[in-house]
């Protein structure tokens, strides 16, 4: 009976952990997209290059993730081929329901990461 419960717990909590990983990836992708929409408008209006405004992008990412109930995240702005990107890493905690009864930890932390760039030209 204990073996059957352990297998059910592994399947149930394993699926829950996979859903948490998918949620972290989705939140990171949407937060990066939100940050990628924050371009330096003053520079763009003056005819300068259209690039991501780091301060506005950080605020947009923080606001989006706060609305989703996520507190653990980081934001970076790597430059690839002369273009500034926004990279967001999100951390989500999953509470195990059954495996905690069998000596495994009660929680597991998963993370997701996504990178976005500002689209400055039409298709």
C-alpha positions as CSV (number, residue, x, y, z in Angstrom):
1,X,0.0,0.0,0.0
2,X,2.9,2.4,0.8
3,X,4.4,1.7,-2.5
4,X,1.2,2.4,-4.4
5,X,0.8,5.7,-2.5
6,X,4.5,6.6,-3.3
7,X,3.8,6.0,-7.0
8,X,0.7,8.1,-6.9
9,X,2.5,10.8,-5.0
10,X,5.3,10.8,-7.6
11,X,2.9,11.1,-10.5
12,X,0.8,13.8,-8.8
13,X,3.7,15.9,-7.5
14,X,5.8,15.3,-10.6
15,X,2.9,16.7,-12.8
16,X,2.5,19.6,-10.4
17,X,6.2,20.4,-10.7
18,X,6.1,20.3,-14.5
19,X,3.1,22.7,-14.5
20,X,5.1,25.0,-12.2
21,X,8.0,24.9,-14.6
22,X,5.7,25.7,-17.5
23,X,4.1,28.6,-15.5
24,X,7.6,30.0,-14.8
25,X,8.5,29.9,-18.5
26,X,5.3,31.5,-19.5
27,X,5.6,34.3,-16.9
28,X,9.2,34.9,-17.9
29,X,8.2,35.2,-21.6
30,X,5.3,37.5,-20.9
31,X,7.3,39.7,-18.6
32,X,10.1,39.9,-21.1
33,X,7.6,40.9,-23.8
34,X,6.2,43.6,-21.5
35,X,9.7,44.9,-20.8
36,X,10.6,44.8,-24.5
37,X,7.7,47.3,-25.2
38,X,9.4,49.9,-23.1
39,X,11.5,51.8,-25.6
40,X,13.3,55.1,-25.0
41,X,10.5,57.3,-26.6
42,X,12.4,60.6,-26.4
43,X,15.4,59.1,-28.2
44,X,13.1,57.5,-30.8
45,X,11.1,60.7,-31.5
46,X,14.3,62.6,-32.1
47,X,15.2,60.1,-34.8
48,X,17.8,58.2,-32.7
49,X,18.0,54.4,-32.4
50,X,15.0,52.7,-30.9
51,X,16.2,50.8,-27.9
52,X,14.9,49.4,-24.7
53,X,14.7,51.9,-21.8
54,X,16.2,49.9,-18.9
55,X,14.4,51.8,-16.1
56,X,11.0,51.6,-17.8
57,X,11.5,48.0,-18.7
58,X,12.4,47.0,-15.1
59,X,9.3,48.8,-13.8
60,X,7.1,47.1,-16.4
61,X,8.5,43.7,-15.6
62,X,8.2,44.2,-11.9
63,X,4.6,45.5,-12.3
64,X,3.6,42.5,-14.5
65,X,5.1,39.9,-12.2
66,X,3.7,41.6,-9.1
67,X,0.2,41.3,-10.6
68,X,0.9,37.6,-11.3
69,X,1.9,37.1,-7.6
70,X,5.6,36.5,-8.4
71,X,8.3,38.0,-6.2
72,X,11.5,36.2,-7.3
73,X,12.8,37.5,-10.6
74,X,15.8,39.1,-12.2
75,X,16.2,41.3,-15.3
76,X,19.2,41.7,-17.5
77,X,19.9,43.7,-20.6
78,X,22.4,41.8,-22.8
79,X,23.6,43.3,-26.1
80,X,23.6,41.0,-29.1
81,X,24.8,42.2,-32.5
82,X,24.5,45.8,-31.3
83,X,20.9,45.4,-30.2
84,X,19.8,45.6,-26.5
85,X,17.6,42.8,-25.4
86,X,15.7,42.2,-22.2
87,X,16.2,38.9,-20.4
88,X,13.9,37.9,-17.5
89,X,14.4,35.0,-15.1
90,X,11.5,34.0,-12.9
91,X,11.5,31.7,-9.8
92,X,8.3,29.9,-8.7
93,X,7.9,27.6,-5.7
94,X,5.7,24.5,-5.9
95,X,4.3,23.0,-2.7
96,X,4.4,19.2,-2.8
97,X,1.3,17.6,-1.5
98,X,2.2,13.9,-1.2
99,X,5.9,13.4,-1.6
100,X,6.5,15.4,1.6
101,X,5.0,12.5,3.5
102,X,7.7,10.2,2.2
103,X,10.7,12.2,3.2
104,X,11.1,14.5,0.2
105,X,11.1,18.2,0.7
106,X,7.8,20.0,1.1
107,X,8.6,22.5,-1.6
108,X,10.6,22.7,-4.8
109,X,11.7,25.8,-6.6
110,X,11.7,26.0,-10.4
111,X,12.7,28.7,-12.7
112,X,12.0,30.0,-16.2
113,X,13.9,32.3,-18.5
114,X,13.0,34.3,-21.6
115,X,14.6,36.9,-23.8
116,X,12.8,39.6,-25.9
117,X,13.8,42.3,-28.2
118,X,12.0,45.5,-29.2
119,X,10.6,45.2,-32.7
120,X,11.5,48.5,-34.4
121,X,10.7,47.6,-38.1
122,X,7.6,46.2,-39.8
123,X,7.5,42.7,-41.2
